[in-house]
Amino acid sequence: MKDSLVYLVQQLLQQNGIGFDKEELAFQIESHPSYPSLHAITGVLDHFNIENIALDVPVNEDTLRQLPKSFLAQIDINGQKEFATVKNKGLGYEIFYSPGKKGTLKIIEFIEKFTGILVAVEKGEELQEDKNSSNTIAKSSGVACILFFTALFALYPSVEAIVFFAVSLLGIYISYAIFKQEQGGESYLANAFCSGESEKKDCNAVLTSKGAKVFNGFTLSDLSLSYFIGMSLSVYFLSVLGANLSLPFLISMLAVPITVYSVYYQYIVIKKWCLLCLSIVGVLWIQAFFAL
């Protein structure tokens, strides 16, 4: 039950674009003296200075139209009242009950099960301003990097080096999106690839599985980030020195078996797909192709 409540609050924050520390959030919820009451949820949100409100509202269509797109709701399931994270999909609601268990309800069906008790959150203005500032800095840095490396490789022309380097940068970007997803943060890429109603698509289920852990808390996203950063730097310096790219090409070929394992694990073991992870697989295959 505790794991389910942690999952529901995580979903609530992620769907509202609010970043959080996964381990600290889980600890605060599981150790709260009022668990599993509504006060435990609001208390933990207050602890993290996340704006929130608990309400008991009339259950009708007019009220639903005034509610936020995503909120935590109390649902009547076969006579038992349980919490669930609810996401408005326009013609119905996507209901997140627990890890790996979700469904959809039409508006009329949701009204029948919704008790009227809910918790809503809102991203603070400071957080939004920080995000906008970070986005501006990131975009400016990205443009500067593109101009710099374009000039660099113009001086040291090599189609293989340019493509390999560009693909490595793409790998860094995707790996960082995976890292943020693991940490409970948000990114445009994760929102685009990991949202949706498909029962076969669940980034969180894959990223929190045993197969995503390498050793001592070192995850595949950590490995992926380290790999592509190392590849980018090696191609950069080897190109500047006019050296052969045989070493990074060889390493890219050796990474192919890991991609096979990733696809196998998602398809056979987890039976769910992480599109971000598959994007990394695609990037590694592109690099291996150019290394042939």
Beta strands, then each sheet from edge to edge (+ up, - down):
strand 1: 51-56
strand 2: 70-77
strand 3: 80-88
strand 4: 92-98
strand 5: 101-106
strand 6: 114-122
strand 7: 213-215
strand 8: 218-219
sheet 1: 1+ 6- 2+ 3- 4+ 5-
sheet 2: 7+ 8-
end
